[in-house]
């Protein structure tokens, strides 16, 4: 995937992105928002019940992230009939490893956009799984770090709130995609890095886990969550306004 920055999206553009809280209202969490031209983010319900609106806005593809139960309960027939459709089975769990999915999904998004298409990335609520993939794409496409990409996506969809495990994985993904882009990283080496995540590592007490992962405390500090929780804000609120403090 090309890493050169578009002239319309410089490093300063991403660094200065700010969430416009005055322009955000609660109902917007049920809608989709454009992150960068061609890439949209939102909940599955907006895709399922607003097909005509999506078609009118030029949407051509939808990527949906669901767990096993959602996959059985959700109805995808109408979506797959009108849009290019991809479905990934992933759970919204701290233990769910998303890193192996990042390269393929980012490549898919990039191919859609370069072919003048528009793609919606969605999950059940559009707040944890799908934002994580949107952030990973922004990181890799525009060569910016996880924190910068996170806050940029949040400025477009204020209610995002990926779980701590996903935030940690975004941080871990930085050296993986950079090594692949700039050092001729081969698939075997990349596979080893993907598999280094253990299913239940122990924290060594210094913010690092046995396999090199950041602990939950360090991840919260990286994204500004520790201060938020100390101030009595529940980081798992579904309302979304808590994310403005990240």
N, C-alpha and C positions, 0 to 999 in steps of 0.2 A: 504494500500500500504506500503511495507517495506520502512523503512527510513534509514537503514544501508548503509553507503557509500561503494561503490565498491572500492577495493584496488587500482584501476587505476584512481579513481576520488576522491582524497582527498580534504579537504577544501582549501589547498594551490593551488591545481590545478585550482579550480574555481576562487580563489582570484587573481591569476596571469595571467588569460586569458586576452589577449590584441588583439585588432583589428589590423590586418596586412594591413594597408592602401596601402602599396606598392604592395601588391598582389591582390588588389581589383580593378576591372574595372567596368564601368557603365553597361555593358551588363550582368554582373553576377546577377543583380537584376531580370533578366528574367529567371534565372536558379534556381534549388534547391540546398541547401547546407545541409550537414550532421551536426547536432548539437552535438549529442552524438551517439554512435553506435546504429543503428536501428531507430533513429528519424531524419527526414529530414524536412526542412522548405523552402517554396517558393511560387510562384504565381500559380493561377489556370491554366494559359495558359501553363505552363511547364508540368503540368499533362495531360492537354487535348491534346497537340500536340506532346508529347514525350513519348507516351505509350510504344513503343518498347524499348526505352532507359531505362525507369523505370523498365520494366520487366527484361531487361538484368542486371540491377543493383540490382535485387532481391527485389524490392518493392512489398509488398504483400497487403498493405492497404493504403487508402487515407481518410483523414478527411478534409472536406471542409466547410468553414464558409462563407455564402453568405447572402445578404439581400433579401427581397421579389422580387425586380426587377431582381436581378442577378439570383435568383432561376428560374424565368420564362425565362430568356434570355440564360443562359448558357446551354450547352449540356452535360449531365452527362451519357448518355447511354453507350458510349464506355468505360468510366472509370469504371462504375459499372459492366461492362461485364468482365473485366480482373482483378479487384482488389476488396478486401473487402472495401466497401464504406459506409461512414456515412456523412450525410449533416446536418448542423445546421443553422437555420435561425437567424442571428444576424446582426445588422447594425453597421457600423463604425461610431458610434455617442458617444459623451461624456455621453449621458444619457442612453446608452445601458448597462444593468447590465449583466456582464459576470460571476460573482461569482457563481451563481447557476449551471453553466455549468462546472466549473473547476473540481470538484471531478470526475464526470463521464468521461470526456474526458481524464483526467490524468490516470484514471483506465484503460480506453480502450487502451491508448498508452502503458502503462506498460504491459498489458496482451499480446499485440502484440509482444513486444520486448522479453518478457520472454518466448514466444513460438517460438523464433528464427525468427520472422517476422521483416519486416521493414515498417515503416509508414511515409507517407508524410502528414504534416499539412499545409494546404494551404488556402488562401483567394484570392480575386481578384488580389491584387498587392503583397501579401506576406510581407506586411510591417507594418500592424497595428493589425488586428484581430488575424491572425494565430500566429504571434510572441508572442502575449499576452498569448495564450494558451500554447505555447512551454515554455515560461518563467514560467508559473504556474506549469507545469509538472516538470521542473528542480528544482524549489523551493521545491516542495513537495517530489519528489523522493530523492533528495540529501540533504534535510534539510538545505537549505541556504536561505538568505534573498532576498527580491525582487530586491534590487539594485545590489547585487552580481550576481543573476541569469540573470538580464537584461543585464549587461555588458558581461557576458559569452556568451549569445545568440548573442549579437551584434558583438562579436569578430568573430563569425562564419558566420553571415550574416550582413554585415556592414550597409545595407540600412534600417534596421528596424526602425520604428518610430511610435509606438502606440500612440493614442491620449491621452490627459491629463487624461481623465476619466478612461481609461484602466490602466494607470500607477498608479493612485490613488487606483484602485481596487486591483491591485497586492499587494500594500502595505497593504491594508485592509485584504487581504487573509491570511497574515502571521499568525495572532493570531487564525484565524478560523481553518486552517488545523493543526496547532500545538495543539490547544485545543482538536480537534478530535482525534489526534494521541496519545497524552500523558495524557489526562484527562477523557477518556471515554465519550467524547462529544456525546450526543444523537441527533437523527434526529430533534426532536422538537426544541431543543436549536439552532441547526445549522440553521433551517428554520427561526427562529426569527432574527438571525444575518444577514441572507441573505436579509430579508425583511426590515431591518432597513434603507436601502438606500432610501431616498426620491426622488421623481421625479424632484424637483426643490428647493433644500435647500438654505437657505440664509447664507452667510458668516457672522460670528460674529465679523469680523474685526481683529481677532487674528490668522488667518490662519486655523480656524476650522469652520465647518458648523454646523447647528442646530442638525444634527443627528450624529455628531462625525466625519464626513468625513474631509479629508484634503481639503483645498481650492486649487484652481488652482495654486496660487503662491507658496504654500508650496510644492505641488507636483513637480513643475518645479525645485525648489531648490533641492529636493530629488534626481532627476535624472540629475541635472546639466544643465537644460534648461534655467534658468534665465540668467546666464552669456552668454549663446549662443545667446539669443535674444538681450541682451544688446550690443553684438558685431555686431549686424546687420545681423545675420543669421536667415533666415526664418525657423522655426522649422517644418513647414508643407511642406517643399520642398519634391517633390517626387524623386529627384535625389538620395538622400540617403547619400551623403557625409556629410551633416550637422550632422548626427547621430554620427559621430566620436567624436564630442565634448561633448557628454553626459557623 
